[in-house]
Amino acid sequence: MGLMGNLVQAELRKTTTTGLWWGLLIPTVVLALGWGLATGLLGQFFVDFASSSDVDEVSDFLGVTPDQWKVSLFGIARAINISTIFPMVFGAMAISGEINRRTITTTFLTAPSRMHAMLAKMLVYVLWGAVYGLAIMLFVGIGVVVTSDAGQLPDAGGWAMLTLVCVLSSILMTMFGVGVGALVTNVAGSVVLLLLYFLVIENVLHFVLVYLEVPAVAGFLPNGSINGLTGSVAVDLFLSTAGVVPPEIEDVLRAIAGAGGALDWWWSGLVFLGWAGIVFAGGWAVTQSKDIT
Amino acid sequence: MHDGSGLIAVQNLTKQFGPVVAVQNLSFTVSPGSVTGFLGPNGAGKTTTLRMLLGLVRPTGGTATINGRPFHQLGQPGRVVGAVLEAQGFHPARSARDHLRVYAAAIGVPDAQADQVIGLVGLGSAADRKVGGFSLGMKQRLALATALLGDPQVLVLDEPANGLDPEGIAWLRTFLQSYARMGRTVLISSHLLAEVEQTVDQVVIISRGQTMFYGPLEQLRQSQQKRVLVQPSDINALATALRAEGVQAIEQLPDGRLAVSGVDSRRVADSALKAGVSIYGIQEEQVDLERLFFQLTSGQYAGYAPAPAPFKQQGGWA
């Protein structure tokens, strides 16, 4: 095994020899399951409402009867967005946690360079991001399937696509967290900053952008782009079975799915990868020049 | 790659933390085959120097190399140099064995090596306990075990006796000496000369970030001249007699004795006999390394003697 393989194994052992990975995985899957269940119930309620005669015009618009609308897609996208906060927090503690506990000294003493150590860490956290992503998809899926009618669920191809973007989203969020943890180098600081930004600050920014009549910019911000990754896939899957939909309705649907920025899913993914890269580069620069005293 | 010489070379090393000069133009070398003590009072720059040597702190100027290379060019540093540093952390929820296995993987040695070093430092029975419950001494042993994982040629220890009980210190002393005798390099820092006096062969003494002495401990001992302390019946008569024989380094001590340097006690006694002076007491002063060390390093944080009480206590509790 090469130098890099050794370091990756060391980093992997670091994560498996303490309880943090499952300590964060439990609330992750509880949240995912909860969102999945709520999604199915809300979707059912909405479909029942839409099927009543008053809103017939809307169903005419979409070209299919409401019981065939795959409303669960929106809930799944939202569930993924909210659940991936946890792997991001997990990632944020990768480097800040080591600095906090002063284990970073031994880590740097046993690695050929700081860059080697950080890259190995990033690789291991990409793997963990994927594990979290699969777990999130599994539990969101269980929640949705238990509470939804078959007509509202995606087909096999849809599930596969959602799983793909869920895992991708989770990996990217974890990477972003690792970068922020290296940049801020303080466990509480980086976790609070991330939660504030993703749950509050950027949502406020989105309102400001709408007010300034440039809502599309939101798709280029970190939270906007990561939500766009899953939201766009949800909207695309919904529209593919919903018939002809006017652009105004499509915009509303994107907003519901959390993909207000209206970029294609892969574009959104690339934009967020860019953000993760910028943050990691900043974290690397900080770590590289930091005096470990 | 590195040259495998086991040589530590510090040249004109300087570190400034903002306005504070922690280390100033420091130079010394440490050779394999002996234990070298790196001595200085707290705050003299020892830890900063060692951390620069180990690539953890970036020097403002100068170089620090191991085997002819700066730390980052060693390739697999864990196999060249092992270090026990102050404030080196452990994850409290990780067991000692798991801790060692993490770093065994990083260095690229088999897991069996982790079990071997944990036995070597005497932590075998605590291997599966979480480090959070360890005493300071146990953590110090675990840090040493970590340093030994890669079977390194160079061992650097910062205040390793901290937290060790007397038994542990005695064990460490023997261990380090036999490690050095295998032709390896051992550098050990301390703020107390007495603590390492029996362990080290060479010393580097620094104060205020600068080198004050560097060489064999024996040379340091010899640099201090012996003194004879004598209490004669007639101080002036003895002093005159000694001066007549060419002995010039004569000093009168506050307690009424004479301190005579550069001669042994027999010669002083003979002079006294010739001069008809009685001797009530005579002794050769032992070389006090600690005092010498203090002289070399004093002044960094010179305090004041407590001022005399401004007024007498009135009455008291009576």
HADDOCK unambig.tbl for C-alpha pairs under 7 A between the chains (distance, minus, plus):
assign (segid A and resid 6 and name CA) (segid B and resid 105 and name CA) 5.40 0.50 0.50
assign (segid A and resid 6 and name CA) (segid B and resid 106 and name CA) 5.00 0.50 0.50
assign (segid A and resid 6 and name CA) (segid B and resid 107 and name CA) 6.96 0.50 0.50
assign (segid A and resid 6 and name CA) (segid B and resid 108 and name CA) 5.68 0.50 0.50
assign (segid A and resid 7 and name CA) (segid B and resid 105 and name CA) 6.74 0.50 0.50
assign (segid A and resid 7 and name CA) (segid B and resid 106 and name CA) 4.61 0.50 0.50
assign (segid A and resid 9 and name CA) (segid B and resid 105 and name CA) 6.12 0.50 0.50
assign (segid A and resid 10 and name CA) (segid B and resid 102 and name CA) 4.70 0.50 0.50
assign (segid A and resid 10 and name CA) (segid B and resid 103 and name CA) 6.25 0.50 0.50
assign (segid A and resid 10 and name CA) (segid B and resid 105 and name CA) 4.96 0.50 0.50
assign (segid A and resid 10 and name CA) (segid B and resid 106 and name CA) 5.01 0.50 0.50
assign (segid A and resid 13 and name CA) (segid B and resid 102 and name CA) 5.63 0.50 0.50
assign (segid A and resid 14 and name CA) (segid B and resid 102 and name CA) 6.16 0.50 0.50
assign (segid A and resid 17 and name CA) (segid B and resid 94 and name CA) 6.07 0.50 0.50
assign (segid A and resid 17 and name CA) (segid B and resid 98 and name CA) 6.55 0.50 0.50
assign (segid A and resid 18 and name CA) (segid B and resid 93 and name CA) 6.08 0.50 0.50
assign (segid A and resid 18 and name CA) (segid B and resid 94 and name CA) 5.89 0.50 0.50
assign (segid A and resid 101 and name CA) (segid B and resid 89 and name CA) 5.60 0.50 0.50
assign (segid A and resid 101 and name CA) (segid B and resid 90 and name CA) 6.66 0.50 0.50
assign (segid A and resid 101 and name CA) (segid B and resid 91 and name CA) 6.50 0.50 0.50
assign (segid A and resid 102 and name CA) (segid B and resid 87 and name CA) 6.96 0.50 0.50
assign (segid A and resid 102 and name CA) (segid B and resid 88 and name CA) 5.78 0.50 0.50
assign (segid A and resid 102 and name CA) (segid B and resid 89 and name CA) 4.38 0.50 0.50
assign (segid A and resid 103 and name CA) (segid B and resid 88 and name CA) 6.36 0.50 0.50
assign (segid A and resid 103 and name CA) (segid B and resid 89 and name CA) 4.54 0.50 0.50
assign (segid A and resid 103 and name CA) (segid B and resid 90 and name CA) 5.64 0.50 0.50
assign (segid A and resid 105 and name CA) (segid B and resid 88 and name CA) 6.24 0.50 0.50
assign (segid A and resid 109 and name CA) (segid B and resid 77 and name CA) 6.72 0.50 0.50
assign (segid A and resid 109 and name CA) (segid B and resid 78 and name CA) 6.47 0.50 0.50
assign (segid A and resid 110 and name CA) (segid B and resid 77 and name CA) 6.01 0.50 0.50
assign (segid A and resid 110 and name CA) (segid B and resid 78 and name CA) 4.71 0.50 0.50
assign (segid A and resid 110 and name CA) (segid B and resid 103 and name CA) 6.94 0.50 0.50
assign (segid A and resid 110 and name CA) (segid B and resid 106 and name CA) 6.11 0.50 0.50
assign (segid A and resid 110 and name CA) (segid B and resid 107 and name CA) 5.79 0.50 0.50
assign (segid A and resid 111 and name CA) (segid B and resid 76 and name CA) 6.80 0.50 0.50
assign (segid A and resid 111 and name CA) (segid B and resid 77 and name CA) 6.76 0.50 0.50
assign (segid A and resid 111 and name CA) (segid B and resid 106 and name CA) 6.73 0.50 0.50
assign (segid A and resid 112 and name CA) (segid B and resid 72 and name CA) 6.27 0.50 0.50
assign (segid A and resid 112 and name CA) (segid B and resid 75 and name CA) 5.28 0.50 0.50
assign (segid A and resid 112 and name CA) (segid B and resid 76 and name CA) 5.41 0.50 0.50
assign (segid A and resid 112 and name CA) (segid B and resid 77 and name CA) 6.16 0.50 0.50
assign (segid A and resid 113 and name CA) (segid B and resid 72 and name CA) 5.89 0.50 0.50
assign (segid A and resid 291 and name CA) (segid B and resid 56 and name CA) 5.93 0.50 0.50
assign (segid A and resid 291 and name CA) (segid B and resid 57 and name CA) 4.42 0.50 0.50
assign (segid A and resid 291 and name CA) (segid B and resid 58 and name CA) 6.31 0.50 0.50
assign (segid A and resid 292 and name CA) (segid B and resid 56 and name CA) 5.16 0.50 0.50
assign (segid A and resid 292 and name CA) (segid B and resid 57 and name CA) 5.82 0.50 0.50
assign (segid A and resid 293 and name CA) (segid B and resid 57 and name CA) 6.97 0.50 0.50
